[in-house]
Amino acid sequence: MPTAVYEINTGIVDRLLVPWGKELTAAAAKSILAIQFTDAEQDRIEELVAQSKRSKLTKDRKKELEEYLRWSYLLDKLHAKARLILKRRSA
């Protein structure tokens, strides 16, 4: 995927997730890990990325890809936090 296409303040996201390490149950962490893009959304992301690599994105498609990347980044952060919680609880 293209990098640096989107802007998210990572410090804010990290600070928002800090309390989760103490309060999330294993079941809640597993539920977070279940949040995924659908197959159709994954296909669309791949299509947009391919178009981006060929410099064929329209303005609207670029916005769409940027939005997917923002959400993908947030999901990555949430999933990482959930995996860490599960690892700590199993230790």
C-alpha positions in Angstrom: 0.0 0.0 0.0 1.2 3.6 -0.5 2.7 5.2 2.5 2.2 8.7 3.9 -1.0 9.2 1.8 -3.0 10.0 4.9 -2.5 12.0 8.0 -3.4 10.8 11.5 -1.9 12.1 14.7 -0.4 8.8 16.0 0.2 10.4 19.5 -3.6 11.0 19.9 -4.5 7.5 18.8 -1.9 6.0 21.2 -3.1 8.1 24.1 -6.7 7.1 23.4 -5.8 3.4 23.6 -3.7 3.6 26.8 -6.6 2.8 29.2 -7.5 -0.3 27.2 -4.6 -2.3 28.5 -6.0 -2.2 32.0 -9.7 -2.5 31.2 -10.3 -4.7 28.2 -11.3 -8.3 28.8 -10.0 -11.1 26.6 -13.5 -11.4 25.0 -13.5 -7.7 24.1 -10.0 -8.0 22.7 -11.1 -11.0 20.5 -14.1 -9.0 19.4 -11.9 -6.2 18.3 -9.7 -8.6 16.3 -12.9 -9.7 14.5 -13.4 -6.3 13.0 -12.2 -6.5 9.5 -12.8 -5.0 6.0 -15.2 -7.2 4.0 -13.8 -9.1 1.0 -15.4 -6.6 -1.3 -13.7 -3.7 0.6 -10.4 -5.6 0.4 -10.8 -6.0 -3.3 -11.7 -2.3 -3.7 -8.6 -1.3 -1.7 -6.4 -3.5 -3.9 -8.0 -2.0 -7.0 -7.4 1.6 -5.8 -3.8 0.8 -4.8 -3.1 -0.7 -8.2 -4.6 2.4 -9.9 -2.5 4.6 -7.6 0.7 2.8 -8.6 -0.2 3.5 -12.2 -1.0 7.1 -11.4 -4.6 6.5 -12.6 -6.5 7.7 -9.6 -9.2 10.4 -10.1 -9.6 12.9 -7.3 -12.6 11.1 -5.9 -10.8 7.7 -5.9 -7.8 9.2 -4.2 -10.0 10.5 -1.5 -11.6 7.1 -1.2 -8.2 5.4 -0.9 -7.1 7.9 1.7 -10.2 7.1 3.7 -9.6 3.4 3.6 -6.0 4.0 4.6 -7.1 6.0 7.6 -9.4 3.3 8.8 -6.9 0.6 8.0 -4.3 2.4 10.2 -6.8 2.7 13.0 -7.8 -1.0 12.7 -4.1 -1.9 12.8 -3.6 0.1 16.0 -6.7 -1.5 17.6 -5.7 -5.0 16.6 -2.1 -4.5 17.9 -3.5 -3.4 21.2 -6.0 -6.3 21.4 -3.2 -8.8 20.6 -1.0 -7.3 23.3 -3.9 -7.6 25.8 -4.5 -11.2 24.9 -0.8 -12.0 25.2 -0.5 -10.4 28.6 -3.6 -12.2 29.9 -2.4 -15.6 28.7 1.0 -15.1 30.4 
